[in-house]
C-alpha cells in the first residue's frame, strides 16, 4: 500500500463562468502543483466542491486525475456520500480507476452516532483493497468523531491507514498520533494548526493553502522533518494569516479559486449557493498576498 506523507493540496474544481467544469484547467493546476514539489494530490474533496458535483462529474475528475498524474505522485480521491452504499460505489470506482487511496468523511447530514460511523467506515473499507484515509471534520458534518472510534476502526480494518484530523483540537490530533502509532498515521486537516501538528508527529497535511503557496507549505513540512524549527516558524509566521483567513472565512473554496485566477491558473466561480468574495474580503486577501510576497 502507498504510504502517504507530506503536503497534499486538495484541489479546487475549476469552472468557467457558466459553471461548467474546466477539465483542461484542472490538468494545468495538477502540473503546476507537482512542479512545485508537492508530495501528492487530492481531488473531489471539500475544496473541490464535491457536494456540488454530479456523479458523472466526480467520476470524470477521478479518471482525468489518474490519467494525467500518471503515477508522478500519489492520488487520493474524495469518495464521500451521505449513504453508505453510494460511498461504496465512489470508493470502488476510484480504486478501479487507479487512484492510490480514498479520502472518506462520515455522513454529513445524518449526524450519525459513533457505532454508525464505525460501521460506515468499516463497510466502505471492506469493499476495496487500497488504503483509506478517514476524515474527521465536525464543522461540516456536525459530528466530532471520538478518538476511540477512529482508533478502533483502524485497528479492526487493515486498509484504514490514515486519518485527516480537522476538528481544530490539537489534543485530539496528539492522541491520534500517540495512540495510533504503528497502525494509523495522522494528517493535519486544520489550516491554522499545521506547524503544531507537525511538531507533535503528524505525517502530512491535506491543505487548501498548498494550492496558493505550495513551495512554502512543502518547505514548512521539510524544515520540521530536518529539525530546522527556526526556519519552520519563519515560514509559518509568513503564511499563518492566509491559513487563518482560509480557516475562518467560510469561503476557503472561493479564496483558493480567486488566487488561482490571480496566479494565472484555473479557478473560476463556485457553484451556487456559494458566492464570490465581497469587496472587503478581496481587500483582505490582497493584503495577505502582498505580505507573503514581501
Secondary structure as GFF3:
##gff-version 3
##sequence-region A 1 294
A	DSSP	beta_strand	6	10	.	.	.	ID=ss1
A	DSSP	alpha_helix	23	35	.	.	.	ID=ss2
A	DSSP	beta_strand	40	43	.	.	.	ID=ss3
A	DSSP	three_ten_helix	46	48	.	.	.	ID=ss4
A	DSSP	three_ten_helix	50	52	.	.	.	ID=ss5
A	DSSP	alpha_helix	55	69	.	.	.	ID=ss6
A	DSSP	beta_strand	74	78	.	.	.	ID=ss7
A	DSSP	alpha_helix	84	97	.	.	.	ID=ss8
A	DSSP	beta_strand	101	105	.	.	.	ID=ss9
A	DSSP	alpha_helix	114	126	.	.	.	ID=ss10
A	DSSP	beta_strand	131	136	.	.	.	ID=ss11
A	DSSP	alpha_helix	138	141	.	.	.	ID=ss12
A	DSSP	alpha_helix	147	156	.	.	.	ID=ss13
A	DSSP	beta_strand	160	165	.	.	.	ID=ss14
A	DSSP	alpha_helix	170	179	.	.	.	ID=ss15
A	DSSP	beta_strand	185	188	.	.	.	ID=ss16
A	DSSP	three_ten_helix	191	193	.	.	.	ID=ss17
A	DSSP	alpha_helix	194	199	.	.	.	ID=ss18
A	DSSP	beta_strand	204	207	.	.	.	ID=ss19
A	DSSP	alpha_helix	209	212	.	.	.	ID=ss20
A	DSSP	alpha_helix	214	225	.	.	.	ID=ss21
A	DSSP	alpha_helix	229	249	.	.	.	ID=ss22
A	DSSP	alpha_helix	252	262	.	.	.	ID=ss23
A	DSSP	alpha_helix	279	293	.	.	.	ID=ss24
###
